[in-house]
Each structure stands twice: as C-alpha cells, then as structure tokens.
Amino acid sequence: MFYWFPKITGRLLSERLGKVSFWLLFVGVNVTFFPQLLLGMAGMPRRVYTYAADTGWGPLNLTSTIGAAMLTLGLLVLVVNIVRAFASPPNAGADPWGGETLEWAMRSPAPDYNFAYIPIVHGRSALWADPGPLEAVTGLREDRREVLSTTMLDAEPDSRHEHPDPTITPLLTALGVGLTLIWGIFDPIAFVIGPALTFIPLVAWGWPKKTKPNTHEIVEIPK
C-alpha cells in the first residue's frame, strides 16, 4: 500500500505513522496468534469463547486479546494515515522512490491512457539506464491501436502489431465465472447453467473479426 499509494493517488503517506502502524501490526499479529498456537497444543479447540477456569487457558487468551487490540490500533493508525494523506494536496511527484521501471516515468496519479507515446527503453532498469526524458517510438499510425513488435533476443524493431478494439466481453466472461462459483455454493445446478452463460461472451470474445490490413512495415526509431 505504501509503495503504490503515491502512484494511485498522487499523495505520499506519512512515514512516521507508517512505522507506528507497521510495528503495531507486526507485534500484534505475533501476540495474537502465537498464544493461540500454544492454546491449541494445550488442547483448546478452535472457535470456543467460553471455557472452565481450571483449564489454565485464561492467561494466554488474555494475551491474545491484548494482541488483537494492538492489531485494531495498528489498522486505525493506517486509516488515519490514509485520511490525512487525502486531506493534503498532491505531493508525490512522478517518482518518489527513485524507481527503475516505466510506471514511475508517468505523473501521479497515472493517466487512464498510460503513455501517450510508446517510450523507448535501453535496458531492464529503464529509468536508471536513461535518467533523462524518454524518447518515443515514431512511425506508428494513430487511426488504429498499433504497438511496436521487436525481435525476441535483441529487442530490435521488427513490425507493427494491431491491438483489438475495446470490448466488454472479457468483463461479461469474468462475471459469468464469478456467478457460477458463488451460485454453485448453494445449488449444483449452477455448474450447468453458469458455464452455458459464460460460453456466450467467451465465443463472442474469440470470434474472428475483420481487421485493417497490416503492412508489417519496419518502424524507425530516432537515433
């Protein structure tokens, strides 16, 4: 959450509150669940909230309860940190962590369209290899969703590839799968009806479509 929060929202979380939240959660998890391990080894069954006083389980259960309170407090500090960040103006910048990958070359929060122009990279750590502004691929058409294809080993420009147009069919397919799994918990007929419903958008998704001719021209990259 701390790593991606600035890219998603354009705001940085407080490092001081983050450390407080981390230690409360870290210690709270161990104080909550390690006593439960010992209680289980002592014979206490799971999901029991009452027990006889002579079992000797009281001190460990009390310790576990204290740990649960620490967990709650750690989550509350995290919530306060998030609310505090949203109450302040954007302050993250594009790359607050000095990251190496391309997402940190965009402004924060990132635009819906990702990169307006496909960038050229010269290594796996793109931003460390090219600390300055990234060059952009030229020669791609703007009237269709073209991207650059490169050779497998050397990443040399090879051809243009046309992406399909936006479609709702993947979403409908996912909804069909989710409906099948949830409905199947309550009624086995779901595993008959659900796949049939899912099959319709799946076929529409994979049905061959007419595409504009692709000339597979070599794309030029400025030196």
N, C-alpha and C positions, 0 to 999 in steps of 0.2 A: 504493500500500500504506500509506504513512504517513497519507494523508488518511482512508481508510476504516477503518483498523485500530481506532481507538477506538470507532467505531460498531458494529463487528462483535464486538469482544472486551471493550469497556469499559475498555481499558488504553491508555495512551499509550506509544509507542516513544520511546527516548532521542533527543533532538535532536542531542546531541554525537556519538553513534555513527552517527546518520543522516547527518551531514555527512561523517564519515570514510568511510562506505560509499559515499556519492554520489561523492566525489572519486576514490576508488579505482576505481569502476566507470567514471566518465567518462573519466579519464585512461587506464585500462586498455583500454577499447574502442578509443580512438584509437591507442594504442601497439601494440595487437594487429593492427588491420586496416589502418591506413594503410600500414605496411610491406608488407603483402600486396598492396595495390594497386600499389605500386612494383615488387614482385617480378613481378606479372603483366605489367606493362608491359615488364619486362626479359626476358620470355619463359618464366618459370617456370610450368608447368601446375599446375592445381589438384590437390589430393588426392595430392601427392607428398611423401614423407617422407625420401627419400634422393636425393642429387644429387652430382655431381662437385665436388671442391673448387675447380677452376679456373673455375667458373661465376661466382663472386663473389657468390653469394646468401647466404653464411654470415652476415655481419653483420646483414642485415635480418631473416633468420629468427631470429637470436638476440634481436633487439629485439622481434619479435613474440612470442616465447616469454616474455620478461620481461613484456610486456603481458598475456599470458594468466595469468601468476602473479598480477598485480595484480587481474585480474578475479576470480580464485578467492579472493583475500584479501578483496576487497570483498563477495563473497557470504557468506563466512564471518562477517564483521562483521555483516552483515544478519541471519544466522541467530542469532548471539549476541544481537543486539538483540531479536529476537523471543522467544527463550528467556528472556532477562532480564525482558521485559515480562510473560510468563505466570507467572514466578516471584514477581511482586509482586502485591499486591492491586489490585482495580479502582480506577483513579484518574482516569478520563477525564471523567466527568460527561456531561451530555446534549449540550452544545455547546462543545467545547474550542476550536473555531476561530472562534467568533462567526459561524457560518454564517447564510445568509439563507433557506434552503429548509426545508421542513417536516420532513425526516428528523431535523434537529437539534433538533426540539422534543420528541422522544421520548427516553426514558432509553437509556443504552448499557450492554450491547448491547440492540438493539431487540427488543421482544416479537414473538412469532410472528404475532400478530393485527394488527400495525401499530397504528393508532389505535383505542382502544376506542370513541371517539365521533368522528364526522367533524368536523374543525375548520373554522371559518370564516376565510377569508383576505380581505384587503382590498388586495392588490397582488401583483405578481410576486415581489417580495422579501418573503415573508410575515412572517418573523421580524423584519425590520428595520422593516416598516410597523407591526407590532403587537408591541412588545418585551415586553409583559406576557403573562399566561396567555391562551391562545387560547380564544375562545368555541366552543361546539359546536352543530352543527345539531340542531334539535329537530323532532319530528313524524314521524320515520321509525319504521316498525314494527320490532319485534325478533324476530318469528317467521319472518322471511324476510330474504334478503340484499338489503336495499334501500340505494340510494345516491341522492343528490340530483342531478337534472339541472338545468342552468341554461341561460339564453339564450346564444347564440353570442357576441354582441358585448359585452353589458354584464354577463354572469355573474349575472343576476338569477335567483332561484329560479323554476323552471318546473314541474317534475313529479318524481315518484319513478320510479326505474328499478330493476327487479329483476335482480340478477345470477343466473346459473345456479348450481346447486349444485356442490360439488366433484366432480371426475371424474378417473379415471385415464387416460381415452382420449388426452389430449394427450401424456402420457408414453409410452404404447404407440405412438402415431404417430411420435414422435421416435425411439424405439428401432428401429422398422421402417425409418426413413430411414437411421439410422446403420448398421444391419445391412446394408442394401442397398449403401451406399457402401463399407464395409470389405470385405464379401464380393466386391463387384464388382472389387476389385483383383486377386483371384485367379481368379475364374471369371465369365465374362459371363452365365451363367445367372442370376446374382443380380439382374440388371436385368429379369428376367421374374418370378421368384418374389418378390423383395423388394417391388415395387410392389403385387403382389396381397395380400401380408401387411399392407402399410401401409394398403391401401384399407379393410380391415375396421374398424379402430379409427377411421379417418377418417370413414367413414359413420356409425358409432355416435356420434361426436363431434357431427356436424352434423344428426343425425336430430331432427326436431321433437319437442319434449317438452311435456307439459301443464304449464302454469304457473298459479300462483294469479292470480286476477283483479287487475288493476292499475287503480286508480281514477284515476290521474293527478291526484291532489289537489295543490293548491299547498302547498308546505311553508313553514311560518312560521319566520322567523329572528328571534330576540330582538333588540331594538334596544339 
